[in-house]
Amino acid sequence: MNWPLVPLGRVVKLEYGKALRAADRDPSGRNPVAGSNGPDGMHSKALVTGPGIVVGRKGSAGKVVWYQSDFWPIDTTYYVRPMLPLDMRWVFHLLKNLRLERLAATGGVPGLNRNDAYRVEIPLPPPSEQRRIVEILDQADALRRVRAEADAKAERILPALFLKMFGDPAGNPKGWEMATIGSIAERMSDGPFGSNLKTSHYVAEGVRVVRLQNIGVGRFIDDDRAFVSREHFATLSKHRCVPGDVLVGTLGDPNLRACQLPESLPEALNKADCVQFRARSDRATNEYVCWLLNMPSTLLLAGSLVHGQTRTRVSMGRLRDLEVPVPTLDLQKQFGECVRSWEQMDSTRARRKHDLGRLFQVLSQKAFAGTLTDAWREAHRTELAAEIDAQSRLLSQLGSNSEPDGEQG
């Protein structure tokens, strides 16, 4: 489709928001206060009649947020005023697709100069095509919101199940035997320190090095990868980690967080401040210990073990002496089965989330390039509708498994 190209400044104006101090806001009001990073409280008055669009000017410069109701954009934002008869949802998707954050100044405080935005050329379709674009992009956007809500609920399943099966570790309401972490460990080892493992030892491929940034709360984060040669690994073989081992981050936020080495890594090397734990098979399971260490109340139990001034950490020696509840092995194994089922579901969710992100990107590119044909649109409308239905069912299922007093999943 051959749509005319026009500067953004010919179709919309980015108007300055107005300062509103926190002390002057009425939190009982019904109008959102719009900050550069999204809603920032409520107020009884509104500056702009909704629905409308806010663009970050400072701070989260270029971020685009939709407001369905009346709102008050503060002085770190712009609000969008159309200069022509436009579908405002089309404008919203257009601004998101433009990625205005790329225009933000790179000085001390990122800022978006509206004159830079005004010069960006955009395709201007007729109103009927704007509505068709909005229909399919809104449908895809709704799916992403359902996906995000399902993800948030899924993240609460295992902590809730842990509390239901074992009780709060700090209070030990079920009266489990208490034992130190070290006494239930078959193996517990910190990574190599100092000259044994330096950045200069890293190579393009080889044996994976587990660093603090790879240890999430119950999740191995595979984004930031480092490797050492097999020759160097041979000199550090006592630090060898195998799939299922618990990897404990003892530095950073939070000071205690744990995940398990995934099956996709047949072996790895843990770095300093990344404690490797392998449970004694007659006393505990790795899954139980992993999620025990992720519970907020366990961090409270370990509060006295945290030391350091600017960078607080829990040393492996102190962690080894931490006393924790040790439930029956059979119950721990039941929990382990639930963890493995959850991980399978989580893998599927991550894959579908990735696919959905790619689909939305393609939809946006085609929509604003004028190549979102009727045939392509109809082919994917059915796909999106089916996906929304599937995610809605998943959301309903997760809802019954995400609270401590819910049924076990």
N, C-alpha and C positions, 0 to 999 in steps of 0.2 A: 504494500500500500504506500502510495506517495503522499505523505503528509507534509505540510510546510514546516520548515525549521525556523523557530523564532527564539530570541533570547528569553530566558526565564523571566527577566525583569519586565517583559511586555505582558505577561499573563498573571503574575502575582507580585505583591509587595510584601517584604518582610518588615513588619513594624516592631519597634522596640517595646518590650514589656516594661512594667513599672515596679519599682522597688516596693517591697512589703515586708517590713521587719517582723521577725518571729513574735516579738512582744505585741505587735499590733494586730495579729491574726486572731480570728475567732474560731477556735478548733471545733466548736459545735456547729459551725456552718456546713453547708452542703456543696459548696463550690471548691473544686480542687485548686490548690496553689501549684502552678506549673513551674518547676525548676528546669534547669538545663539537662538534668538526668532523669526527668520524669516527675510524677506527683511528689510534692513536698509539703504535705499537710492540707488543711482545709480552712476556708474562710467564709464568712456570711455574705460577702459581696463578691461580685464578679466584674472583671474588666472587659471580658470578651464574651459575646453570646455564642454558645456552641450549637452544633458541633464545629470543631475547629482543629487547627494544627499548630503545634509549637515546635520550633527548631532551636536547638541549643546554640547560644551565641558565645558564651564563655564556659570553661569547664569541659563538659561533654559537648564540645562544639560540633555542630552538624548533626547531632542526634535528632531524629524526627519522631514525635509522639502525637498520637491522635487523642482528642478529648471529645467525648460524646455530649457532655453537658457544658453549661457555662463554666468559665474558668478564669483564673487570675494569673497571667504570665508575669513572672518577676523580671527584674532588669538584667538578668544573665541570659535572657531568651529573646527570640523573635516570635511573633505570632503571624500567621499567614493571612493576608487579605487578597482575595481574587480580584483581578482587574477586568476579567471577562466572565461571561456565564460559563462556569466550569463545574464539573462534578467534583466536590471536595475530596471524596475518597480516591478519585483518580489522581488528584494533586498529591494526596498523601503517599500513594504508591509511587508516583513519579519521583517525589523528593527522596524517598527511601532508595529508589533505584539509582539516583544520581550520586549517592554516597558523598554527601556534602562535607563529611569529616575530612576528606582528602584536601579540601580547600582551606582547612583551618590553619592559622598561623602556627609556627612551631617554636614560638618564643617561650617565655617563662610560663605564661598561662595561655593554653590553646584558645584561639578565638576565631570566629568566622566573620569575615568582612562581607556584608551583604552585597556590596558592589561586585565582588568576585563571583558570587552566586548568580547575580543578575546577568552576567555575561555568558553563562553556560547556555548553549543552544539545545533546545528540546524539540521533539516532534509534537505537533499539535493536531491530534485527531478530532474529528467532529464529535459532538455530544453523544450521538448514538453509539459510536465506537468507544468513547470513554466509559459509557455504562457497561458495555460488554466486557471491557478490560477489568472493570471493578468487580463484576460478577464473579469471574473466575479467580482473580487474585484475592478477593475477600474469602472465597471458599477455601483456597489454599492457605490463607492466613489463619482462618478458623481452625484448620487442621493442625497448624503449627502450635496454636494456643492449647488445643486439646492434648497435643503431644507433650507440651511443656508441663501441663497440669498432671498428666499421667506420670511423667518422669519424677515430678516432685513427690507424688504419692508413693511411687515405687521406692524412692530413697528412704522413706520412713518405715518400710515393711520390716526389715531385719532388726533395727533398733527396737521397734515395738514388739516384735516376736521375742527378742532376747529378754526384754523386761517381763513379758508374760510367762516365759518358761523358767527363768532363773531369778527374777526379782532384781531390784536395784542393787548393784554391787556394793555401794557405800553402806547401805543399811542391812544387806543380807537378810531380808525378811523371811526367807525359807530355811534359814539356819544351816546352810551348807558348811561343810568342813572348810576351814581356812588354811591356806598354805602359801608359801612364797612362790613368786613366778619362777625363780631359779630351781625350786625343788620339783616342779612339774615339767622341766625342760630336759629333753635329751641332748639338745645342742642350743647354745646361746652365745652369740659372738658378735662383737662390734666389727666394723670394717677396718681395713688397714689405715694407719695414720701416717702423716709426715711424708718422708721421701719414698715410702713403699708404694704409694699411689698418688701421682701428681698429674696435673692436666697434660703435661708433656708426654705422659704414657698413653694418652688416648689415640686411637687409630680409627680409620674409616669403617672397618668391620672386624669382627672377632667375637670375643665373649662380652656379653652385655654387662655394663656397670650400673647397679641400682643406686641412684642418688636421691637426695631428699625430695627433689621436685617430682620424682616418680611415685612417691608414696602418698596416696590420697586416703581419705576416710573410707576404708572398705573397698578401695578401688586402686588398681595399678594404673598409673598414668603413663601412657606409652608415647607421649609426644616428644619429649626431649631425650634424645638417645646418645649414649656414649659407649665406647667399646675399648677393650684392651686386647693386645695380641695374645694368641694362645701361649706363646712363649712366656710372656710376662705373667699371664694367669697361672701358669704352672708353678711360679714362685710364690703364689698367694693361694694355693689350693685349699688351705685350711679355712678360707673364707667362702668356699663354694656354696652357693644356694641352689636348691632344686625346686621344681614346681610343688606348690602347696606350702612351702616354708612361709612363716609369717615375717614380714618386713616391717620394722617399727621405726618410724621417724621420731627422733627424740629432740629435735631442734626445729624451731619454726612455729607455725600456728596451725593447729594446736600443738603443744609440746609433746603430746602423745597422740599418735595416729598410726593405724596399721592397715596393711593389706596383705594379700597372699601373692606369691610369685605365680603368674599364670602358666598354664600348660604350654602356651605358645613359646615359652622360653625354657629349653631343656636344662639350662644351667645359667648362672649369673654370679656376679661378684658384688657384694654389698660394700658400699663406701663408708667412711667414718661417719658416725652419728646415725647410721642406718643399721639398726640391730637386727640380726637374724635370729629367729626363734623357731625351734622344732620341738613339738610336744612329745613327752614320753607317752608311748602308746597305751600304757596301763593306767595313766593318770588323767590325760586330757586330750582334746582334739585341737588341731590348729585353727579350725573354724571358730571354736568357742573362744580361744585366747585372742584371736584377731578381733572379734567383736567386743569382747570384754575390754580390750584396750581402747576401743573406739567409743565406749560409753562415756558421756560427760561426767558421770559420778566417779568413774575410775580416775579421771584426771584430777578430780577433787581429792580422792584418796592419795594420789601421788603428788599433791600440791607441795608437801614438805620436802619432796625429793628434787624439786626444780631449783636450779642454782644458776648463777651468772648475773651480770649487771646489764649489759646492752643486748646480749644474745642469750636468753635463758635456754637451758637444756636439762634433760634428765640423763644422767650418766647410766651406762649399762649396769655398773655395780649397784647403784641405788635402785634401778628398776628390778634387778634380780632379787632384791630383798623386799620388794613390795608384796604385802599379804593380800590375797584375793580369795573370793569364794571359789570352791571347786565342787561343782555338782556331780551327780553320778555320771559315770562314763556313758551309760545307755542314753541318758537324756542329752548329753553333749553330742552323741552321734546322731540323734534325731534332729538336733539343730543343724548339724553339718549337712544332712540331707536337704534340709530346707534352704541352706545357703547355696548348695550346688544347683538346686532348682531355680532359685532366684537369679543366679549368675547366668544360667541358660536364657532365662527371660530377658535379663539385662542385655545380653549380647544381641538378642533379636531386636530389642528396643533401640540399641545404638545403631544397628545396621539400618533399620527403618528410618531413624532420625536423619542419618546421613543421606539416604535416598530421597527423603522428603526435602531436605535442604537443597539438594541438586535440582530436584523438580521445580521448586519455587524459584530458584535462580534462572532456570531455563524459561519458565513462564514469564518472569519479569523482563528478561532480555527480549523475548519474542514480542511481548505486549508493546514495549516501547520502541521496538524497531519496526513495528507494523507488520510482523510476520506471524502473528497469532491468528491463523486462519480459522474459519468456521470448522473445517474438518478436524484440525488439530485440537481445537478447543473442545469439540464434542467428544473426541476420543478420550481426552483427559478429564472431562467433567465427570464421566461415569467412574473413572479410576479414583478421583478425589472423593466423590460421594461414598464409594465403598470404603475408602480408607478412613473417612470421618466416622462412618458407622462402626468400623472395627475398633478405632481408638475410643469411641464412646463406650463400647462394651468393656474394653480394657479398663477404662477409667472407673466404671461402675464396679468392676471386680476388685480393683485396687482399693476402692473406698471401703470395702468391708475387711481389708487386711492391713490398714495403715495406722490403726490406733491400738494402744496397749490393751484395751478391753475388748477388742474385736476378736473374731474367730481366727484361728490359725489358718494360714494359707498353705 
